[in-house]
């Protein structure tokens, strides 16, 4: 909105009326007049005009009618009726700015014109012509200014509406683009990734039954690969469902939480996978984690999976990782430290890159703060999840979680 629109904002009507009354009071007290001082009648009519302007500042039509009536009285009784004339002209300006229908504006204009012309009744033609010129200033200027302000306000309103419409269109296009992208990803996952994973699971299953005289350790590896592949297929199916219809799974606790009693076993499975990858894991798990709420339990599981996977990835398979999960005063204290035995220089994060970002976002959603940094020759990641109100399922970041009680696949 321009400076003109802000100056005559409808919310500031009372302020304008106060300033107008102060100006009229200054005119009576300090401006020289034809007589030595304003007459009592002039003061009475001026005070009435001031009072009406303040009392009827929210009702412009009522104010105009009252000011026009006072002007008519002032014309018949006073030689100097400037105060009432200005009050009536300003009232016409307020009506022009604020009237809902154009007819109200023209009726108000006609009323003030009729009142002003009473001053010219019986005057010579020359004085009548001079009065008409004055009438253009007293009536024409307020109407013109009011119409300009109305047009400016309408243009501002239309600009805001266009901006909102463009924003809604942009949001709609963005939603459509995201939906198309999700559909494309879902097709790729279903048609390519899931197909290859299913093929690998099938081949491993065949190998388990065909090769009967294998070393028990090889059989154990086959069983682990088959189980992990089967779990991955289940996760892919759920992910495809989420991509195709996000609203269909919103609020489903099975996708964002884990049963408290299943948490120790799920963490144990993650530790076993890390050990199978060659990482030595020392775990100190508080038995109280079995009573955590489902959402914080899932956060602990995902943080553990991410950290241990990245220890193997960055610190090397010969690394020693220490996992500590403790519950104190309702808060969960979680920490993973590696000693960097794999030969990676200190400062290379176990949870670096996008993994660290995802871990930090998950922790912040639950009201905690993730700390990550070098310690000795290795790296340490830790956080505290406060005992706060459980957030809603839709507030968790990025990923959809595994169903209740099932171990989730390791992050990449």
N, C-alpha and C positions, 0 to 999 in steps of 0.2 A: 504494500500500500504506500502511496506517495506521501510526502510531507503534508499535502493539503488534506488527504484523507485522515491522517493521524491527528491533525489539528482539530478537525471537526468530527472526531469519532463520537458515536452516539453515547458511549459510556462516559464521556466527559462533559455532558450537557450542564450539569450543576456547576462545574468549574467555569464554563463559559459564562453562565449567568452571574456568578459571583464577580468575575472580572468586569462584566458589563455594568453591574450595579456600582462597583467601585469607580469605574470611569464616569458614570453619571454623577456620583457623589463629588468626584473631583471637579467636574464641570460646574456644579452648583457652588462649590466652595472657593475655587481658585480662578475661574475664567471670568473676565470682566463682562458685565451685563449692561443693558440699556439703563436699568435702574441701579441704585447703589448696592442693593442686595436682593436676592430672590424673594418674591412675595410669599406670604404664608400659603396662598392657594397653589403657587408653583411647587412649594415644598410638599404639600399634601398630595398633589397628583404624582409628584416624583416618587415619594415614599410608597404610594400605592402601586406604582409601576414596578418599583424594585421588589416589593413583597410578592406581587403576582408572578414576576419572573422566577423567583426562587420557589414559590409554592407549587407552580404549575410547570416546573422544568421537565417533568416526564410526560406532560400532556400538551404538546405544541399547539393543537387547535384551540384548546381552552385558553391558553396563554395569548394566542393571537386575537381571539374575540375580546378578551378583557383589555388588552393593550389598545386595540382599535377603539373600544368604547372610551377609555381614558383619553386617547388622542382626540376624539370628537369633543369631549368636554373641554380639554385643554385649548383646542382651536377656538371655541366659543368664549372662553374666559381669559386666556392669557395672550400676551403679545409674543412671548418667547416660550414656545412649546417644543423646543429641541429634544428635551429628555424623553417626552412621550413619543415624539416622532421616531427617534432612534430605537426606542423600545419596541414600537410596532413594526418597524422595518426588520429588526433582528428576529422578532417572532415570526415574521413571514419567511425569513431565511431558514429558521428551524423547521417550519412546516414543509418547505420545499425539500429540505434534506431528508426528512423522516416520514413524509406521508406515504402511505401504501398505494394509494390510487392517484393518478394524475388529476382527476376531477377535483380532488380536495385542494390541490395546489392552485388551480385556476379559480376556484370559488374564493379561496383566501386572498388571492391577488385582487379579484374584483371587489371584495369587501374593503380592502385597504385603499384601493383607488377611489372608491366612492367616498370614504371618510376623508381622504386628502383633498378631494375636489370640493368639499364643503367650504374649504378656506377660500375658494375662488368665486363663490356665489356673490353676484352683484359687483364684481370687480370689472374694470375696463378690459377691453380685448387684449391690450398689451400685457397687463398683469396676468390675465388668464394664460397667455402663451408662455410667460415666464413660469407660471405654476406648473404647466405641463412639462416643461424641461426639468423642473425640480422633481416632478412626479416620476420621471424616468430614472432619476437617481435614487429616490426613496423607495420605489417599488421594483423598477427594472433590475437594478444591480443586485438586490437580495435574491430575486428569482433566478437571474442568470448564474450567480455564484452557487446557489443551491443546486441548480440543474447540473452544473459542472461537477460538483462534489458527488451527486448521485451517480452520474455517468462514470466517474472515476471509481467509485465504490463497486459498481456493477462490473466494470472491467476487471477489478481486482478479484471479485468473487468468481467470475468466469475463468480467470487465469488459475485460481486455486483448484477449481473443478477440473479444468483440463489437466493440470499437473496430477491430480488424484486419479483421473481416468487413465492417464499415461502410466502412472505407477501400477494401477491394477492390471493394465494390459501387459506391462513388463513382467509383473509377477506371474500372470497367467502363462505368458510365453516361457518364463523360466521353469514353471512347474511342468509344462508340456515337454520342454527340452530335457528336464531331469527324468521325466517318466520315460521318454524315448531312450535316454541313455541307460536307465535301469533295465528296460526291456532288452536292449542290445546286450548288456552284460549278462543278463539272465539267460539269453539264448546261447551266448558263448559258453557260459558255465555248464549249461545243460547239454549242449550239443558237442562240446569239445572236451572240457576239463572232466566233467562227470563221466563221459564215455571212456576216456583214457584211464581214469581211476578205477572204474568198474572193470575194465579189461585187465588191469594189473591185479586187482583183487581176485578176479576169476582165475588168472594164471597161477597166482600163489596158492589158491585153493586146490587147483588141479595138482600142483607140485606137491602139496602136503599129502595128497592121497596116492599119487603115483610113486613118489620116492619114499619107500617105506623103511629103508635101511640107513637112514641118515643119522649122523651124529646128533645126540639129543640137543646140543647147543644150536645146531643148524635148525632143527625142528622148532626150537624156542624162538629163533629169529623169524622163521616163517609164520609162526602163530602170532607174533607181535606185529609183523607187517600186515598180515591178514586182518587182525583186529583194528589196527590203526586205519587201514584203508576203508574198512567197513564204517568206522566212525566218521571218517572224512566224507564218505558218500552221504551219510545221514546229514552232516553239517551242510554239504552242498545243496541238498534238497531243501533244507530249511532256508538257506540263503537265497536260493532261487525264488522260493515263496515270498520272502521278504521283499526282494527286488521287484517282483511282479505286482505285489499288493501290500505296500507298507502298512496301510491302515488295517489290513486284515489281521495283523499280529500285534498291533499296538496295544500295550497294556497286558500282554500275555507274560505272566511272571516266569513261565518256563523258558522264555527266551532271554531273560535278563537276570535270573537269580538261580540259586542252587539251594537244595535242602540243607539245613545246617548239619544234620547228621552225616550227610554224604561228603562234607568238605574235607575232613582228614583223609579219607580214601582218595579223593580227587587230587589233593596235594601230593599224597604218596605216589599216585600214578605218574604225576609230573616229575617227581624226584627219580622214579625208576627210569623214565625215559631219558632224563639227563645222564644218569649213570650208564645206561646202555650206549649213550653217545660218547662215553669216555670221560665224563666229568665226575670227579669225586665230590659228593655232596654230603655235607654234615648238616643235619636238620635238627633244630630245637623247636618243637611245636608244642605250644601250650594246649593242654586238653580242653581248655575253655573255648577254643575256636569252634568246637562242635555245637556251641550254643549261640553262635553269632547270628545276627539277622541275615536273611537270604541275600540281600543286596551287597552288604559289606563282605559276606562270605565269597560271593562271586568275584568281587574286586580283589580280594586276597588271592584267590585262585588264578585269576588272569595276570596279576602282577608277578606271581611266582613263575607261571609258565613263561611269560615274556623275559623275565630276568634270567632264568636258568637256560633258556634257549639261546639267549645272546651271550651268556658266559661261554657256552660251547662254540658259538660263532666267532666271538672276538677274542676271548682269552685263550682259546685253544682247548683241545680235548684232554690235555694233561692238567688242567687247572683244578684247583680246590675251591669249591663254593660253599659258603656257610649261609644257611637259611635260618632266620629266627622269626618266629611269629608268636607274639605274646599279647595277652589281654590284661590290661591294668586299668582299674576304675572305669570299666566300660569302653575304653579306647583300645584300638588294635595297633600294636607296634610291630611293624614289618620291616625286615632288613635282609638284603642279600649282598654278600661280600665275596669277591674272588681275589686270589693271591697273584694272578697274572703269571702262573707257571708256564703257560703256553708260549711265553716268549714275546707276547705283545707288549709294547712299551706302556708304562703307566700313563694314564690320561685317556686311553681308548675306552670309552664307556661300555659296560656290559649291556646297558640298555640304550645304546646310542641311536642316533638318527630318528626315524619316524617312530621306532619302538618307544624311545624315551618320551617323545611328545605324546603318544597315546597313553602311556602310563601316567604322565602328569595330568592330562585332561581327566582321566578316570578318577584320580585322587582328588582333584579340585572339585569335581561334581559332588563328592561326598564330604566336602568341607575340610579336606586335608591339604598338605603341601609336600610335594615330592622333593627330596634332596638327593643329588647325585654328584659324585666327585671322586677324585683319586684318593686312595689310601695305601700308603706304602708303594708296592710295585703293582698293585691291583686297582680295583674300582669298587665303590660301594654305592648302593641305591637303598634308600630307606624312606619311610613315611610313617605318619600316625593318622589313623582314621578315627575321628572323634565319635563319641557316642551321641549322635545327633538323630533327628527325625529321619526316617527312611525316605529317600527321594522316590519320586514316581518312576515307573519303568521307562517312560518316554524321555526322561531327562538324561539317561545314561548315554555316553558318547559313542559315536562311530559304529561299533559292531553289535550284532545280535548274538546273544550267548547260547550256550548249549542247553539242552533240555534238562529238567530237574534230575539231579543224581547221576548224570552221565558224564564221563570225563571228556573235556573238550580237546580238540586237536591243538598241537603246539603251534604258536604263532611263527610266522616266517621271519 
